[in-house]
Every structure is written in structure tokens, then in C-alpha cells.
Amino acid sequence: AKHLPSLNEMELQVLQLMDEDMSVTEQDLFSRVVENNSSITKMITLMGQNYLVPPKSSFLLSDISCMHPLLNCKKTYDVIVIDPPWQNKSVKRSNRYSYLSPLQIKQIPIPKLAAPNCLVITWVTNRQKHLRFVKEELYPSWSVEIVAEWHWVKITNSGEFVFPLDSPHKKPYEGLILGRVQEKTAVPLRNEDVKVLPIPDHKLIVSVPCTLHSHKPPLAEVLKDYVKPDGEYLELFARNLQPGWTS
């Protein structure tokens, strides 16, 4: 997808999934936003695999350095969830997936994608270095003010922690840093008569983790009280597609 020649020469329009039998080629789907605006799930075939595209969802299948199709849509989001591939020793050893440096993460154009008062949520590993980077460098560079720090607690089917709480190596939890984009002038929420609850500073999300590496629990249900009902949701580095979200 990254090396397709057409990327820089022409701007591809958003591809709307219309018919039931989606006969689209791989080249049609790479590095352009694909939308399912209908209220039913659509199926597409990509590289020999069948994929379900949920209702009212869209996706951009692309390298993170090719984000201009998303920016060209001129759409802004009320919630942006980011699960960046943090650099760590096990990732370096395994070569299973590539990681981004702090500088590359900083270059993600969040200010251009964020609506006024956008809620930005970043998944962070337990390394103090990464936590400090998000709080002291990343969010300030995006004009995001921290409002809360939540934790996802991972348990087994029988309700035990997946690792001992005092394990010096792996912890049975991961952090999420929540912040809001600060406007230069105070901007009212898009719909003033819609009341959203204040975000609690500490919230625990408890679940049995997916067996697939690095899959996080979907946050739509957890966030719905803190975002207006017609909010636009974006997930970057998404591992799956969710109804109503851009992935």
C-alpha cells in the first residue's frame, strides 16, 4: 500500500460500499478511505480473506505515514483513540511488528483531526518512560490537557490476574491517558443541551484479554456516557473494525 505509485499523483475519492457483492480489487482499497454508510454489515474480500465491515463504519488501510486520505476527508472527530506500537525490548527481539519512535508518534496530525473539545485517549505500556513522554511531551505538543488516567485490568476466565500484581516483569494491567484538546478560545460543545458526564479520574476496565497479540478491549460502550450521542469516533492503529467508528 505504501509503495503504490498512484498515491501522490492523484487523490482517490472515498470508496462507498454499495452492493452486496463487493467486487473491489486490493488496489481499490489501499490508502483510501472505504465507507459503509448503510445500516447493515457488508462483506469484502481482501487478499483472499473475507472481512465484515460493520454498519456506519469506515476504514483506511494504510501505513501511518500515508494519512493524507483521512485528512483529505476534512472530517473531524470527537473521540480519537490511539494504540501506538511502542518501542520495547521484546518488540525489538521478536521482529513481529514494527514500532514507532516518540518523534514519529508526535508527528501524527491529531490537531487536524480533532473537533473542538475532542477527547484523546492513548494506550500506554507500563514503562515510566512512555508514560512521562505522553504526559509531558506528546499531549502538550498536541494542545491536549490530561483529564484522567484509567487502567485496563487483565484477568483469566476464573477471575485471577493474568500476572501477579507484584511481578517485576509483566503487569496485569495497562494504562490509558485521557485528555481533551484545548481550544485557543473557549468553544461550546457542538450541542449545548446534550449533557455528558464528567470523566472520572480513575476508572478500571476489567476483561479477559484477547488471545491475539496486543488487541485491546473496544471502548465504545465504556465511553458512551462521556461523549455526545452523535459523536464521531476515530481509532488509529486499530486492530479491528467497530460499528460507527473510523478505523
TORFI-872685 format. One line per 8 residues: their letters; for each residue y, z, x of N, C-alpha, C. Coordinates in Angstrom, 1 decimal. Each point is the difference from the previous one (the first is absolute). Layout:
<pts>
A> Y Z X Y Z X Y Z X | ...
</pts>
This chain:
<pts>
AKHLPSLN> -1.2 0.0 0.8 1.2 0.0 -0.8 1.2 0.0 0.9 | 0.0 0.8 1.1 1.1 0.1 0.8 0.4 -1.3 0.7 | -1.0 -0.9 0.2 0.3 -1.2 0.8 0.1 -1.2 -0.8 | 0.0 0.1 -1.3 0.2 -1.2 -0.8 1.3 -0.7 0.2 | 0.0 -1.3 0.3 1.3 -0.6 0.4 1.0 0.0 -1.1 | -0.4 -0.1 -1.2 0.9 -0.2 -1.1 1.0 1.2 -0.2 | -0.4 1.2 0.6 0.7 1.2 -0.3 1.5 -0.1 0.2 | 0.4 -0.5 1.2 1.4 0.0 0.3 0.7 -1.2 -0.5
EMELQVLQ> -0.8 -1.1 -0.2 0.6 -1.3 -0.4 0.5 0.0 -1.4 | -0.8 0.7 -0.9 0.3 -0.1 -1.4 -0.2 1.4 -0.7 | 0.8 0.3 -1.0 -0.2 1.2 -0.7 -0.9 -0.2 -1.2 | -1.2 0.6 0.0 -0.9 -0.2 -1.1 0.5 0.9 -1.2 | -0.1 -0.6 -1.1 0.4 0.7 -1.3 -1.1 1.0 -0.3 | 0.3 1.0 -0.8 -1.0 1.0 -0.5 -1.0 -0.8 -0.7 | -1.3 0.3 0.2 -1.1 -0.6 -0.7 -0.4 0.8 -1.2 | 0.1 -0.6 -1.1 -0.4 0.8 -1.3 -1.4 -0.4 -0.3
LMDEDMSV> -0.9 1.0 -0.2 -1.3 -0.2 -0.4 0.0 -0.3 -1.5 | -0.4 -1.2 -0.4 0.1 -0.4 -1.4 -1.3 0.0 -0.7 | -0.9 -1.0 0.5 -1.2 -0.3 -0.7 -1.1 1.0 0.3 | -1.1 0.0 -0.8 -1.1 0.9 0.3 -0.7 -0.5 1.3 | -0.3 -1.3 0.1 -0.7 -0.5 1.2 1.0 -0.3 1.1 | 0.3 1.0 0.7 1.1 -0.2 1.1 -0.6 -0.8 1.1 | 0.3 -1.3 0.1 -0.5 -0.9 1.1 1.1 -0.1 1.0 | 0.3 1.1 0.7 1.0 0.0 1.0 -0.7 0.0 1.4
TEQDLFSR> 0.6 -0.6 1.0 -0.6 0.0 1.3 0.6 1.1 0.8 | -0.7 0.3 1.1 0.5 1.1 0.9 1.4 -0.2 0.4 | 0.4 -1.3 0.4 1.3 -0.3 0.4 1.1 0.3 -1.0 | -0.4 -0.1 -1.3 0.9 0.3 -1.1 0.4 1.4 0.0 | -0.9 0.9 0.4 0.1 1.4 -0.2 0.7 0.7 1.2 | -0.2 -0.6 1.2 0.5 0.7 1.2 1.5 0.0 0.0 | 0.6 1.2 0.4 1.4 0.1 0.3 0.9 -0.5 -1.1 | -0.4 0.2 -1.3 0.9 -0.2 -1.1 -0.4 1.1 -1.1
VVENNSSI> 1.0 0.3 -0.8 -0.3 1.1 -1.0 -0.8 -0.7 -1.1 | -1.1 0.7 -0.4 -0.9 -0.5 -1.1 0.1 1.0 -1.1 | 0.3 -0.5 -1.2 0.3 0.9 -1.1 -1.0 -0.2 -1.2 | -0.4 1.1 -0.6 -0.7 0.0 -1.3 0.9 0.7 -1.0 | 0.8 -0.8 -0.7 0.9 0.6 -1.0 -0.6 0.3 -1.3 | -1.3 -0.4 -0.2 -0.6 0.2 -1.3 -0.5 1.4 -0.2 | -0.4 0.3 -1.2 -0.5 1.4 -0.2 -1.5 0.1 0.2 | -0.6 -1.1 0.5 -1.5 0.1 0.3 -0.2 -0.3 1.5
TKMITLMG> -1.2 0.5 0.4 -0.4 -0.2 1.4 -0.4 -1.4 0.3 | 0.5 -0.6 1.1 -0.4 -1.3 0.4 -1.0 0.0 1.2 | -0.8 -0.9 0.1 -0.9 -0.1 1.2 0.3 -1.2 0.9 | 0.1 0.3 1.3 0.3 -1.1 0.9 -1.1 0.0 1.1 | -0.3 -1.1 0.6 -1.0 -0.1 1.1 0.8 -0.3 1.3 | -0.3 0.9 0.9 0.7 -0.2 1.3 -1.0 0.2 1.1 | -0.1 -1.0 0.9 -0.9 0.0 1.1 -1.4 0.4 -0.4 | -0.5 -0.5 -1.1 -1.3 0.2 -0.5 -0.3 1.3 -0.8
QNYLVPPK> 1.1 0.8 -0.1 -0.2 1.3 -0.7 0.8 -0.1 -1.3 | -0.5 0.7 -1.1 0.8 0.0 -1.2 0.9 1.3 0.0 | 1.2 -0.2 -0.5 0.9 1.2 0.0 0.6 0.1 -1.4 | 0.1 1.2 -0.5 0.7 0.2 -1.3 1.4 0.4 0.2 | 0.9 -0.8 -0.7 1.4 0.3 0.1 0.4 0.7 -1.3 | 0.4 1.3 0.1 0.2 0.8 -1.3 1.2 -0.5 -0.7 | 0.2 0.4 -1.3 1.1 -0.4 -0.8 1.3 0.4 0.6 | 1.1 -0.9 -0.2 1.3 0.3 0.4 0.1 0.4 1.5
SSFLLSDI> -0.8 -0.6 0.8 0.0 0.4 1.4 0.3 -1.3 0.9 | 0.4 0.2 1.2 0.2 -1.1 0.9 -0.3 0.4 1.4 | -0.3 -0.9 0.9 -0.3 0.3 1.3 0.5 -1.0 1.0 | 0.2 0.5 1.2 0.3 -0.9 1.1 -1.0 0.2 1.1 | -0.8 -1.1 0.3 -1.1 0.0 1.0 0.6 -0.5 1.2 | 0.3 0.9 1.0 0.8 -0.5 1.1 0.0 1.1 1.1 | 0.4 -0.5 1.2 0.2 1.0 1.1 1.4 0.7 -0.3 | 0.1 1.2 0.4 1.2 0.8 -0.3 1.3 -0.6 0.6
SCMHPLLN> -0.3 -0.9 1.0 1.2 -0.6 0.6 0.5 -1.2 -0.8 | -0.8 -0.4 -1.0 0.4 -1.1 -0.9 0.3 0.5 -1.4 | 1.1 0.9 0.0 0.3 0.6 -1.3 1.1 -0.8 -0.8 | 0.5 -1.1 0.6 1.1 -0.7 -0.6 -0.4 -0.5 -1.5 | -1.3 -0.4 -0.3 -0.2 -0.4 -1.4 0.3 1.2 -1.0 | -0.2 1.2 0.4 0.3 1.2 -0.8 1.5 0.1 -0.1 | 0.7 -0.2 1.1 1.5 0.2 0.0 0.6 -1.2 -0.8 | -0.6 -1.2 0.0 0.6 -1.1 -0.7 -0.1 0.1 -1.5
CKKTYDVI> -0.9 0.9 -0.5 -0.1 0.2 -1.4 1.3 0.8 -0.6 | 0.8 0.5 1.0 1.2 0.7 -0.4 -0.3 1.2 -1.0 | -1.2 0.5 0.1 -0.3 1.1 -0.9 0.1 1.3 0.7 | 0.4 1.1 -0.7 0.1 1.3 0.7 -0.9 0.9 -0.8 | -0.4 1.1 0.7 -1.1 0.9 -0.5 0.5 1.4 -0.1 | -0.5 0.7 -1.1 0.4 1.4 -0.2 -0.9 1.0 0.8 | -1.2 -0.5 0.3 -0.9 0.8 0.8 -0.6 -0.9 1.1 | 0.0 0.4 1.3 -0.6 -0.7 1.1 -1.0 0.9 0.7
VIDPPWQN> -1.3 -0.3 -0.1 -1.0 0.8 0.7 -0.4 -0.8 1.3 | 0.0 0.8 1.1 -0.3 -0.7 1.3 -1.1 0.8 0.7 | -1.1 -0.8 0.4 -1.1 0.7 0.7 -0.2 -0.8 1.3 | 0.9 0.3 1.0 0.0 -0.8 1.2 -1.2 0.3 0.9 | -0.4 -1.0 0.7 -1.1 0.2 1.0 0.5 0.7 1.2 | -0.1 1.4 0.0 0.6 0.8 1.1 -0.9 -0.2 1.2 | 0.7 0.0 1.2 -0.7 -0.1 1.3 -0.7 1.3 0.3 | -1.3 0.0 0.3 -0.6 1.2 0.5 -1.2 -0.3 0.9
KSVKRSNR> -0.6 1.0 0.6 -1.0 -0.3 1.0 -1.2 -0.7 -0.6 | -0.5 0.5 -1.2 -1.2 -0.5 -0.5 0.2 -1.5 -0.5 | 1.2 -0.3 -0.5 0.3 -1.4 -0.3 0.0 -0.9 1.2 | 0.6 0.5 1.1 0.0 -0.8 1.2 -1.4 -0.2 0.5 | -0.9 1.0 0.0 -1.4 -0.1 0.4 -0.8 -0.9 -0.8 | 0.2 0.1 -1.3 -0.9 -0.7 -0.9 0.3 -1.5 -0.2 | 1.3 -0.4 0.3 0.4 -1.4 -0.3 -0.3 -0.5 -1.4 | -0.1 1.0 -0.9 -0.4 -0.4 -1.4 1.2 -0.7 -0.7
YSYLSPLQ> 1.2 0.5 0.2 1.1 -0.7 -0.5 1.2 0.3 0.9 | 1.0 -0.9 -0.1 1.2 0.1 0.9 0.9 1.1 -0.6 | 0.9 0.5 0.9 0.9 1.0 -0.4 1.4 -0.4 0.3 | 1.0 0.7 -0.6 1.4 -0.4 0.3 0.6 1.1 0.8 | 0.9 -0.4 0.9 0.8 1.0 0.7 1.1 0.6 -0.9 | 0.5 1.2 0.4 1.1 0.5 -0.8 1.2 -1.0 -0.2 | 0.3 -0.7 1.0 1.1 -1.0 -0.1 -0.3 -1.0 -1.0 | -1.3 -0.5 -0.1 -0.3 -1.1 -0.9 0.0 0.6 -1.5
IKQIPIPK> -0.4 1.3 -0.1 0.1 0.6 -1.4 1.4 0.1 -0.4 | 0.9 0.3 0.9 1.4 0.2 -0.3 0.7 -1.3 -0.4 | -0.6 -1.1 0.4 0.6 -1.4 -0.3 -0.4 -0.5 -1.4 | -0.9 0.8 -0.7 -0.4 -0.4 -1.4 1.3 0.0 -0.8 | 0.4 -1.0 -0.7 1.3 -0.1 -0.7 0.1 0.8 -1.3 | -0.3 1.3 0.1 0.0 0.9 -1.2 1.4 -0.1 -0.7 | 1.1 0.1 0.7 1.3 0.0 -0.7 0.2 -1.3 -0.9 | -0.5 -1.1 0.4 0.1 -1.2 -0.8 -0.9 0.0 -1.2
LAAPNCLV> -1.1 0.8 0.0 -1.0 0.0 -1.0 0.2 1.1 -1.0 | 0.9 0.9 0.3 0.2 1.3 -0.8 1.1 -0.2 -1.0 | -0.4 0.4 -1.2 1.0 0.1 -1.1 0.8 1.3 0.2 | 1.2 0.2 -0.6 0.7 1.2 0.1 -0.9 1.2 -0.4 | 0.1 1.1 0.8 -0.8 1.2 -0.2 -1.5 -0.2 0.1 | -0.4 -1.1 0.7 -1.4 -0.3 0.2 -0.7 1.2 0.7 | -1.2 0.2 -0.5 -0.9 1.1 0.5 -0.9 -0.7 1.1 | 0.1 0.5 1.2 -0.7 -0.6 1.1 -1.1 1.1 0.4
ITWVTNRQ> -1.3 -0.5 0.1 -1.1 0.9 0.3 -0.7 -0.5 1.2 | -0.2 0.8 1.0 -0.7 -0.5 1.2 -1.2 0.9 0.3 | -1.1 -0.6 0.1 -1.2 0.7 0.4 0.1 0.3 1.5 | -0.3 1.2 0.5 0.1 0.3 1.4 -1.2 0.8 0.4 | -0.5 -0.4 1.2 -1.1 0.7 0.6 0.4 1.4 0.4 | -0.9 0.9 0.4 0.3 1.4 0.3 0.7 0.2 1.4 | 0.2 -1.1 0.7 0.6 0.1 1.3 1.5 0.4 -0.1 | 0.4 1.1 0.6 1.3 0.5 -0.1 1.0 -1.1 0.5
KHLRFVKE> -0.4 -0.8 1.0 0.9 -1.0 0.5 0.4 -1.0 -1.1 | -1.0 -0.4 -0.9 0.2 -0.9 -1.1 0.9 0.6 -1.1 | -0.3 1.3 -0.3 0.8 0.7 -1.0 1.5 0.1 0.4 | 0.2 0.3 1.3 1.3 0.2 0.5 0.7 -1.4 0.0 | -0.7 -1.0 0.3 0.6 -1.4 0.0 0.5 -0.4 -1.4 | -0.9 0.3 -1.0 0.4 -0.4 -1.4 1.2 0.8 -0.4 | 0.0 1.3 0.3 1.1 0.9 -0.5 1.3 -0.2 0.8 | -0.1 -0.2 1.3 1.2 0.1 0.8 0.5 -1.4 0.4
ELYPSWSV> -0.8 -1.0 -0.1 0.4 -1.4 0.4 -0.1 -1.0 -1.1 | -1.2 -0.1 -0.5 -0.3 -1.1 -1.0 0.8 0.1 -1.2 | 0.0 1.1 -0.7 0.7 0.1 -1.3 1.5 0.0 0.2 | 0.6 0.6 1.1 1.4 -0.1 0.2 0.4 -1.5 0.2 | -0.8 -0.8 0.7 0.3 -1.4 0.3 0.0 -0.8 -1.3 | -0.7 0.4 -1.0 -0.1 -0.7 -1.3 1.0 0.6 -1.0 | 0.8 1.0 0.4 0.8 0.8 -0.9 -0.8 0.6 -1.1 | -1.1 0.6 0.3 -0.9 0.7 -0.9 0.1 1.5 0.3
EIVAEWHW> 0.3 0.8 -1.1 0.1 1.4 0.2 -1.3 0.7 -0.5 | -0.6 0.8 0.8 -1.3 0.7 -0.4 0.2 0.9 -1.2 | -0.9 -0.1 -1.0 0.0 0.9 -1.1 -1.2 0.9 -0.1 | -1.1 -0.5 0.6 -1.2 0.8 -0.1 -1.1 -0.4 1.0 | -0.9 0.9 0.2 -1.2 -0.3 0.8 -1.2 0.4 -0.7 | -0.9 -0.9 -0.4 -1.2 0.2 -0.7 -1.2 -0.1 0.9 | -1.1 0.5 -0.5 -1.3 -0.2 0.8 -1.1 -0.5 -0.9 | -0.8 -0.9 0.6 -1.2 -0.4 -0.7 -1.2 0.8 0.7
VKITNSGE> -0.7 0.8 -0.8 -1.1 0.8 0.5 -1.3 -0.8 -0.4 | -0.8 -0.2 1.1 -1.2 -0.8 -0.2 -1.2 1.0 -0.1 | -0.8 -0.2 -1.1 -1.1 0.9 -0.3 -1.3 -0.8 -0.1 | -1.1 0.7 0.1 -1.3 -0.7 -0.3 -0.3 0.1 -1.5 | -1.1 -0.7 -0.4 -0.4 0.0 -1.4 -0.3 1.5 -0.5 | -0.3 0.9 0.9 -0.3 1.3 -0.4 1.2 0.9 0.1 | 1.2 -0.6 0.3 1.2 0.8 0.0 0.4 0.7 1.3 | -0.8 -0.3 1.1 0.4 0.6 1.3 1.0 -0.9 0.7
FVFPLDSP> 0.7 0.6 1.0 0.9 -0.8 0.9 -0.9 -1.0 0.8 | 0.4 -1.2 0.2 -0.8 -1.0 0.8 -0.1 0.5 1.4 | 1.0 0.7 0.6 -0.1 0.6 1.3 0.5 1.4 -0.2 | -0.5 0.9 0.9 0.5 1.4 0.0 1.5 0.0 0.1 | 0.7 0.9 -0.7 1.4 0.1 0.0 0.6 0.3 1.4 | -0.8 0.8 0.8 0.5 0.3 1.3 -0.6 -0.9 1.1 | -0.5 -1.2 -0.4 -0.5 -0.9 1.0 1.1 -0.5 0.9 | -0.3 0.1 1.4 1.1 -0.4 0.9 0.2 -1.5 0.1
HKKPYEGL> -1.0 -0.8 -0.5 0.1 -1.4 0.1 0.5 -0.7 -1.3 | -0.9 -0.1 -1.0 0.3 -0.6 -1.2 0.4 1.0 -1.1 | 1.0 -0.2 -0.7 0.4 0.9 -1.1 -0.5 -0.6 -1.4 | -0.2 0.9 -0.9 -0.5 -0.5 -1.3 1.2 -0.4 -1.0 | 1.1 -0.3 0.6 1.2 -0.4 -0.8 0.9 -1.0 0.8 | 0.8 -0.7 -0.8 1.0 -0.9 0.6 1.3 0.2 -0.7 | 1.1 -0.3 0.6 1.3 0.2 -0.5 0.7 -1.2 -0.6 | 0.8 0.2 -1.0 0.9 -1.0 -0.6 1.4 0.5 0.1
ILGRVQEK> 0.9 -0.8 0.6 1.4 0.4 0.0 0.8 -0.8 -1.0 | 0.6 0.7 -1.0 0.7 -0.6 -1.1 1.5 0.1 0.3 | 0.7 -1.1 -0.2 1.5 0.0 0.2 0.6 -0.9 -1.0 | 1.3 0.1 -0.2 0.8 -0.9 -0.8 1.0 -0.8 0.8 | 0.2 -1.2 -0.3 1.0 -0.8 0.6 1.4 0.5 -0.4 | 0.8 0.3 1.0 1.4 0.5 -0.2 0.9 -1.1 -0.1 | 0.8 -0.1 -1.1 1.0 -1.0 -0.2 1.3 0.4 0.6 | 0.7 -1.0 0.4 1.4 0.3 0.6 0.9 0.6 -1.1
TAVPLRNE> -0.2 -0.5 -1.2 0.7 0.7 -1.1 -1.0 0.4 -1.0 | 0.3 1.1 -0.7 -1.0 0.5 -1.0 -0.3 -1.1 -1.1 | -1.3 -0.3 -0.1 -0.3 -1.0 -1.0 -0.9 0.7 -1.1 | 0.4 -0.2 -1.3 -0.9 0.6 -1.0 -1.3 -0.6 0.0 | -1.0 0.7 -0.5 -1.3 -0.6 -0.2 0.1 -1.2 -0.9 | -0.9 -1.0 0.1 0.2 -1.2 -0.8 0.1 0.3 -1.5 | -0.7 1.0 -0.5 0.1 0.2 -1.4 0.2 1.5 -0.2 | 1.3 0.4 -0.3 0.4 1.4 0.1 -0.7 0.9 -1.0
DVKVLPIP> -0.4 -0.6 -1.2 -0.6 0.9 -1.0 -1.5 0.3 0.2 | -0.5 -0.7 1.1 -1.4 0.3 0.3 0.0 1.2 1.0 | -0.7 1.1 -0.4 -0.1 1.2 0.8 -1.2 -0.1 0.9 | 0.2 0.1 1.3 -1.2 0.2 0.9 0.1 1.4 0.6 | -1.2 0.5 0.2 -0.1 1.4 0.6 0.4 0.0 1.4 | 0.6 1.1 0.5 0.3 0.2 1.4 -1.4 0.0 0.8 | 0.1 -0.5 1.2 -1.3 -0.1 0.8 -0.3 1.4 0.6 | -1.2 0.6 -0.3 -0.3 1.3 0.6 -0.1 -0.2 1.6
DHKLIVSV> 0.4 1.0 0.7 0.0 -0.1 1.5 -1.4 0.0 0.5 | -0.9 0.8 -0.6 -1.4 0.0 0.5 -0.9 -0.3 -1.1 | -0.8 -1.1 0.1 -1.0 -0.3 -1.0 -1.3 -0.4 0.7 | -1.1 0.4 -0.5 -1.3 -0.4 0.5 -0.6 -1.0 -0.8 | -0.5 -1.0 0.6 -0.9 -1.0 -0.7 -1.4 0.2 0.6 | -0.9 0.3 -0.9 -1.4 0.4 0.5 -0.9 -1.1 -0.5 | -0.8 -0.6 0.9 -1.0 -1.0 -0.5 -1.1 -0.2 1.1 | -1.0 -0.6 -0.5 -1.1 -0.4 0.9 0.4 -1.4 0.7
PCTLHSHK> 0.1 0.0 1.3 0.5 -1.3 0.6 -1.0 -1.2 -0.2 | 0.6 -1.1 0.0 -0.7 -1.3 -0.1 -0.8 -0.2 1.3 | -1.2 -0.6 -0.1 -0.8 -0.2 1.3 0.6 -1.0 0.9 | 0.9 -0.9 -0.6 0.6 -1.0 0.8 1.1 0.6 0.9 | 0.1 -0.5 1.2 0.9 0.7 1.0 1.4 -0.1 -0.4 | 0.6 1.2 0.0 1.5 0.1 -0.2 0.5 -0.3 -1.4 | -0.9 -0.2 -1.0 0.5 -0.2 -1.4 0.5 1.3 -0.5 | 1.2 -0.1 -0.6 0.7 1.2 -0.5 -0.2 0.0 -1.5
PPLAEVLK> 0.2 1.2 -0.6 -0.1 0.0 -1.5 1.2 -0.7 -0.6 | -0.2 -0.7 -1.1 1.2 -0.7 -0.7 0.9 1.1 -0.5 | 1.3 -0.3 0.1 1.0 1.0 -0.4 0.7 -0.2 -1.3 | -0.3 -1.1 -0.7 0.7 -0.3 -1.2 0.0 1.2 -1.0 | -1.2 0.5 -0.3 -0.1 1.1 -0.9 0.8 1.3 0.4 | -0.1 0.2 1.3 0.6 1.2 0.6 1.6 -0.1 -0.1 | 0.5 -1.2 0.1 1.4 -0.2 0.1 0.7 -0.2 -1.3 | -0.8 -0.3 -1.1 0.7 -0.4 -1.2 1.0 0.9 -0.6
DYVKPDGE> -0.1 1.3 0.2 1.0 1.0 -0.5 1.3 -0.1 0.7 | 0.0 -0.5 1.2 1.2 0.0 0.9 0.7 -1.3 0.1 | -0.5 -1.0 -0.8 0.6 -1.3 0.1 0.2 -0.5 -1.5 | 1.1 -0.7 -0.2 0.2 -0.5 -1.4 -1.1 -1.0 -0.4 | -0.3 0.0 -1.3 -1.2 -0.7 -0.5 0.0 -1.5 0.4 | 1.1 -0.7 0.1 0.0 -1.4 0.3 0.3 -0.3 1.5 | -0.3 1.0 0.8 0.2 -0.1 1.5 -0.8 -1.2 0.6 | 0.6 -0.5 1.1 -0.8 -1.0 0.8 -0.6 0.7 1.2
YLELFARN> -1.3 -0.3 0.2 -0.7 0.7 1.1 -0.5 -1.0 1.1 | 0.2 0.3 1.2 -0.5 -0.8 1.1 -0.8 0.9 1.0 | -1.2 -0.6 0.4 -0.8 0.7 1.0 -0.1 -0.9 1.2 | 0.4 0.5 1.2 -0.1 -0.8 1.2 -1.3 0.5 0.8 | -0.6 -1.0 0.6 -1.3 0.3 0.7 -1.1 0.4 -1.0 | 0.1 -0.6 -1.3 -0.9 0.4 -1.0 -1.4 -0.4 0.3 | -0.9 0.8 -0.4 -1.5 -0.3 0.2 -0.6 -0.6 -1.3 | 0.7 0.2 -1.1 -0.5 -0.5 -1.2 1.2 -0.3 -1.0
LQPGWTS> -0.4 -0.6 -1.1 1.1 -0.5 -1.0 -0.1 1.0 -1.2 | 1.2 0.4 -0.5 0.1 0.9 -1.1 0.8 -0.7 -1.1 | -0.4 0.3 -1.3 0.8 -0.6 -1.1 1.5 0.4 0.1 | 0.9 -0.9 -0.2 1.4 0.3 -0.1 0.7 0.1 1.4 | -0.8 -0.1 1.1 0.5 0.1 1.3 0.1 -1.3 0.8 | 1.0 -0.1 0.9 -0.1 -1.1 1.0 -0.6 0.6 1.3 | -1.0 -0.7 0.5 -0.8 0.5 1.1 0.2 -0.9 1.2
</pts>
